[in-house]
Amino acid sequence: MSIVRSILRSPLAAALTAPHGVDRYVELVHPAWSVRDVRGTVTKLIRETPTTTTLVIKPNGNWTGHDAGQFVRVGVELSGVRHTRCYSVSSSAHRRDRITLTVRAKEGGFVSQHLAHHAKEGDVLALSPAQGEFVLPALRPRRLVMISGGSGITPVMSMLRTLEDEGHDGDVTFLHYARSRDELIYADELANVNARVLVAFGTVFHPSHLSSINLERAEIFLCGPEPMMAAVRACGLPLHEERFTSEPLRPATDGGTIHFRRSRVRTGCDGKTMLEIAEASGLNPESGCRRGICHGCTQRKVSGVVRDLRTGAVSDAADEDIQLCVSAPVGDVTLDL
Amino acid sequence: MNHLTREQVDAFGAELDALRARVQADVGERDAKYIRRMIRLQRTLGIAGRGLLYAWAFPPAWALGVACLGVAKILDNMEVGHNVMHGQYEFMKDPALTAKGFEWDTTCPGDQWRHSHNHLHHTYTNIIGKDRDVGYGILRIADEQPWRPYYLGNLAYAFFLALFFEWGVALHDLEIERVTAGEKSWSETKPLVRGLVRKARMQMLKDYVLFPLLGGPLFLPILAGNALANVIRNVWAFMIIFCGHFPAGVAMFREEDTREESRGQWYLRQLLGSANIRGGKWFHVLSGNLSHQIEHHLFPDLPAHRYAEIAVEVRAICERYGLPYNTGSLGKQFGSVVARIAEMSLPPRLVDQRSQ
């Protein structure tokens, strides 16, 4: 296989298949085949809860693995349109031939509804290489505390599974918040791991929940809904954070006219992010997580002022790259889009 | 330029806008499936064609190979490339099918064509001095172009342009005549030349070196087959494209008449400056649906396979406003293009005398 791959990757193959490239031909034989792009085939579906499904995915040969805690951008074609979203890899970093993504169908979530309820074995998904800074340190800490809420469990589950595979014998506490017993995923597995597992049902985080946990020189990993993350942050502990499950940010209305230069479109903004404005104008910029994490929607701002919705920072630089999904216009803005 | 009042032109424009919005709202899975099917057909024909060329020992197979490869190149350039690069399939968000990301199987680099064609030609359609597709800088195609003895060779130039059309399109974008006239700087042109050389080298390497070398002793038959396929595509593309704007009855415009153009007037100029070709389903596919040049110029970014449906409505709108709708068979349209090229080769006074 690797010989075939190196032949297909050779300059000769590129020259013979120019200008389209080898991928445009091999993908006609099988949609998961590619010499460059990461793609994955769904090999199994595990119904975790009525709304949550784990997709077991066989990535193609371009997958170079992930670090525990990282996410991938997942592209899926629905009604002829490719949609891209980010999902944490929930499997162990040591299982490279199969990865798992656990998807909860969000209400009104176009892509999550599809993946959780309508994905089939054999479906091919476009994947990005794993990305993200929310990872286990390479030198594994002796003491770890993982705090998660709802579907925020997925990246820390990958960490837990990775440590299990490594036979990590340190002190691991896994504190998870689930709405109810029915909504708890990975319940059986959590009952058998080499960690102290605390699951709270139907309650919100309170600092007193940490009182029984030894936090001395512990590395703390946190992923969950924004209110919970804020409550944990308020304890003033040093944290590793993943903001995935937080809701998309909402700007106040103070933008003016938005000009998409290359598309020759001018429009108002009406309390939307730059990404939503572009989409509402019929443009289709690439996008991913829609939360400022994956940089999939980065575009060049030619002029104007934008506010970063995460930090409130305002930037008026000309010709700078901005993340559309977390930028709101302040006055008139021109984009090279 | 027409009998309509300003209000009528605006109403005409509003009707076309409404038609456009209706079609746009329906664009989706059907269009994605269509273009994927077309790409699969194009790539399959390309592979089959290249494979059959190696069967030189059995000439009919070789000839079929040439035909397959020629058709593959036609589909690649016209129904797939031209239309994808217009952004017709941008809605799919497939990185391989974006206007910016697509590259076609011809010497002209995609990015240069997008500028000269999408921007200049589609904005300034048939405006003498602005639309560089008028005569491609080498032919006299309109009365407004002053006659020079050079144009006595008009028909011969057109013949060679047809044979080497891909080169005509590629060089066209360099605007060499503007560089020599000092209107465009060499430093502006140099990166374009470099891009063209890179693309042309890639095309030539594939068709005239690598595939022939793979044939070993069949080097020459393979090379000839590839060259012939390119010529087939060139002549076909030339015919279709020249029928788009140069048959009898198509209007040319002066820059001063189009300066303060409203949206309705822009639509009107696109209609009056374009001509269709009648034909069957596969004729339209092979022409990249440029046989619906009128619809294409009205709605350049709607998926082209819908033009046939759209044409029914456009025609009805034109009839209601008493506007001409220029269409005819390939024979009729191309015949009138050839007649026009011949006529334009002669000094105007000679032609006038004859017609009196």
Interface residues (C-beta under 8 A of the other chain):
Chain A: L12 A15 L16 A18 P19 H20 D23 R24 Y25 L28 E77 S79 G80 V81 R82 H83 T84 G282 N284 E286
Chain B: Q24 G28 E29 R30 D31 A32 K33 I39 R40 R43 T44 I47 E90 F91 M92 K93 D94 P95 A96 E103 W104 D105 K199 M202 Q203 L205 K206 L210 F211
